[in-house]
Amino acid sequence: MRIPAEMARLKGYRFPREVVAYAVWVYHRFALSTADVEDLLAERGVIVSRETVRK
């Protein structure tokens, strides 16, 4: 997944707000673990650590 440079980023976060919003949504909506969210994002080409997802 290529992230266009023009996508607005949240202050203090490495990823665009759409990626952060998706990670938060799946984490809460489906009661997934941070490892599960990490795997879902990795399938879409976004490499994050579990600690990043937790924060």
N, C-alpha and C positions, 0 to 999 in steps of 0.2 A: 504494500500500500504506500503510494507516494503521497506525501502531504504537501500541498501547494504552499509556497512561501507567503502568499497573500492571506491565508486563513488566520483569523484573529486568534491570538494565544492569550491564555489567562496569565495575569502577572504572577511571576514566580514559578510557572509551570513550563515544562519542556514541550508538551504536546498541545495541539489546538483544542479549543473548548469542545469540539464535536467528539474527539477521542476520549477526553476526560468524562464528558457526559455519558457516552456509551458505556465506559467502564463502570461508572457509578450506577447507571441504570441496570446493567446485567447483574452486578453484585447484589443489589437490593431486590430487584424484581424476582430473580430466580434463586435467591439465597445461596449463591455460589461462594466457594472459598476463594481466597486471593490467588491460589494456584490455578483454579479453574478460569478465573478472569484473565490471568497471565496467558494461559493456553489459548483462549478465545482470541485475544489480541494478537498473539503470535501467528495464528492462522491467517490473520488479516495483514500480516507484515509489520506489526508494531511490536517492537521488542522492549519489554519493560520487566522490571523485577517484581517480586511479590511485595517487597517493601514499598516500591513506588505505588503499587495498587492499594496497599494498606493506607498510605498517606492520602 
